[in-house]
Amino acid sequence: MPRDIRTAIFKVDLFEPTNNSGYSIDTFYHYSDELTEYPPDVLEQELGTLLTEGHLRQENGKTYYWATKEGKVARQKYFAQIGILSKPLENQQSHALGDLILAVLASNRVAPFSGSNHIPLDALSIYLHEFSDEAIKCAKVELEDAGFIGEDDFLHGRSLYLTGRGLQKYKTDSRFRLDLGGTEGILCLIEAVEKDARFSRLGFDPDLQENLGYRWSEMEACAIGEAYLAAVIMLGSILEGALLAKLRENFQAAMTSSKAPKNKTGTVKFLDDWTLMEYIMVATDLNYAPKSVEKYSHELRDIRNLVHPLKQVNEQIIVDESLYRISREVAETVINALSA
């Protein structure tokens, strides 16, 4: 099976060390946009391979899948192998175990990470699988004695949490030794641009691919934090950058398109001076962007213009999750078409 489907499966929360739920095939599709690219028989085949490898188990008439501890550790190792784990988790033994424990417990405090502020003890041993259970136990006791962490019953078992003093310790000390930024959670995945087929398959200049990938990550971070206006504004900038790059690559066709904008003297304007509206019109005219989404592309452009506060005040437009999801689908449709 291609590596991409396994990466997508491992990204599903089922394999998150703190998750003890069982997922059906339908659940996998609900929780992963990436997996919707694969038909059910292909997904079931890869899940069967993971069952054989001991990374999954089944109960209830083989309808649901549960991740085993071995599968969760395999997920961490696999993510380290393909380079999307934070650097301290890729090279755990080169850091102090106490710093790593504080960073794991602090991750949901400093970055958008879908998890609780409590970390089950067994999950900690998965995140920090390079260390023995005995080493983790000793480090835990030292941190508790120092007042940096606490332990209590939370939901289904014993869990650890970060105290105020522990968060202060992390922010003023541990994160610097781990080389983590102020808003960089150790548990957040690094979506490396060169590994993101969304932009690499466009064949654009590598620097532009990196910039578009960075903007996509920023957009997703905004959406996770429910900052939907910021997310849609970022989607508009990505759309503009991708369309301009495509038209630059096909400069002659762009400049001779019947939709190419002209100045007062009747000559076609410099390509870099066109507006997003004009990029959309010409890209659609040249069949680089689908005509079926031209209307929605212009609507995304109009929402992007809410970057101007007065426009939003005058038009009384509220950007919610629904509008964000529609805008994202439009942007993804155009980007996919540009790579065709």
ABEGO torsion letter per residue (X at the ends): XBAAAAAAAAABAAABAABABBBBAAAAAAABAAAAABBAAAAAAAAAAAAAAGABBBBGGGABBBBBAAAAAAAAAAAAAAGABBAAAABAAABBAAAAAAAAAAAAAABBBBBBABBBAAAAAAAAAABBAAAAAAAAAAAAAAGABBBBBBEAEBBBBBBAAAAAAAAAAAAAAAGBBAABBAABBBBBAAABAAAAAAGBBAAAAAAAAAAAAAAAAAAAAGBAAAAAAAAAAAAAAAAAAAAAABAAAAAABAABBBBAAGBBBBAAABBAAAAAAAAAAAGABBAAAAAAAAAAAAAAAAABAAAAAAAGBBBBAAAAAAAAAAAAAAAAAAAX
